[in-house]
Amino acid sequence: MPNDLCDSFCPSENLNHLRNKVLEVAGLSEIFKVLGDETRTKILYLLAHQELCVCDLASILDMSLPAISHHLRLLKALRLVKYHRDGKMVYYSLDDAHILNLIREAQAHFAEGR
């Protein structure tokens, strides 16, 4: 039977330091879950290029208005998109460029494997 235990352990202060480092990434998985859906990634990518309304997004992605609204609701909850009203119309855009940087990094990584 293989021995799953280490022959030696890291000093406890090093382990405590690493435990604290783990806290730095707490909550990030939620952003990656959102990006794990291709439709939401497409929405974010489109909004990085220009401000769009739900109707425009639905037309571009060939989806229903309720489906787009559902995705936008999730993206707003994570503060990835923002919106403003112009009369009856609501226009969406990226909340900031950080999410576009993540998408571009993923694109570069994906392209390397080809």
PEPENOR-V438827 format. One record per residue. RES is the residue in one letter. OMEGA is omega as a letter, one per 30 degrees, with the letter a starting at -180 (NA if undefined). BURIAL is + if it has 9 or more other ideal C-beta (glycine too) atoms within 8 Angstrom, else -. D_FIRST is the distance of its C-alpha to the first C-alpha in Angstrom with 1 decimal. Layout:
((RES,OMEGA,BURIAL,D_FIRST) (RES,OMEGA,BURIAL,D_FIRST))
This chain:
((M,a,-,0.0) (P,l,-,3.8) (N,a,-,6.5) (D,a,-,9.2) (L,l,-,11.9) (C,l,-,14.7) (D,l,-,15.7) (S,a,-,19.1) (F,l,-,20.9) (C,l,-,24.2) (P,a,-,27.2) (S,l,-,28.1) (E,l,-,31.4) (N,l,-,29.7) (L,l,+,27.5) (N,l,-,30.7) (H,a,-,32.5) (L,l,+,29.9) (R,l,-,30.0) (N,l,-,33.8) (K,a,-,33.4) (V,l,-,31.6) (L,a,-,34.7) (E,a,-,36.7) (V,l,-,35.3) (A,l,-,35.4) (G,a,-,37.4) (L,a,-,37.3) (S,l,-,35.1) (E,l,-,38.2) (I,l,+,40.2) (F,l,-,37.5) (K,l,-,37.4) (V,l,+,41.2) (L,l,+,41.0) (G,l,-,38.4) (D,a,+,41.3) (E,l,-,43.3) (T,l,+,46.6) (R,l,+,46.3) (T,l,+,45.5) (K,l,+,48.6) (I,l,+,50.7) (L,a,+,49.7) (Y,l,+,50.4) (L,a,+,53.8) (L,l,+,54.7) (A,a,+,53.9) (H,l,-,56.7) (Q,l,-,59.3) (E,a,-,60.0) (L,l,+,59.9) (C,a,+,60.8) (V,a,+,58.7) (C,l,-,61.1) (D,l,-,60.6) (L,l,+,56.8) (A,a,+,57.0) (S,a,-,59.3) (I,a,-,57.3) (L,l,+,54.0) (D,a,-,55.7) (M,l,-,54.4) (S,l,-,56.0) (L,l,-,57.4) (P,l,-,55.3) (A,l,+,52.1) (I,l,+,53.0) (S,l,+,54.1) (H,a,-,50.7) (H,a,+,48.9) (L,l,+,51.5) (R,l,-,51.0) (L,a,+,47.3) (L,l,+,48.2) (K,a,+,50.9) (A,l,-,48.5) (L,l,+,46.3) (R,l,-,49.5) (L,l,+,48.9) (V,l,+,52.3) (K,a,+,55.7) (Y,l,+,58.8) (H,a,-,62.5) (R,l,-,65.3) (D,a,-,68.4) (G,l,-,70.6) (K,a,-,68.7) (M,l,-,66.2) (V,a,+,62.9) (Y,a,+,61.4) (Y,l,+,57.8) (S,l,+,56.6) (L,l,+,53.5) (D,l,-,53.3) (D,a,-,52.5) (A,a,-,51.3) (H,a,-,47.8) (I,l,+,46.4) (L,l,+,48.2) (N,l,-,46.5) (L,a,+,43.1) (I,a,+,44.3) (R,l,-,45.6) (E,l,-,42.4) (A,l,+,40.5) (Q,a,-,43.2) (A,l,-,42.8) (H,l,-,39.1) (F,a,-,39.5) (A,l,-,42.2) (E,a,-,40.1) (G,a,-,37.7) (R,NA,-,40.6))
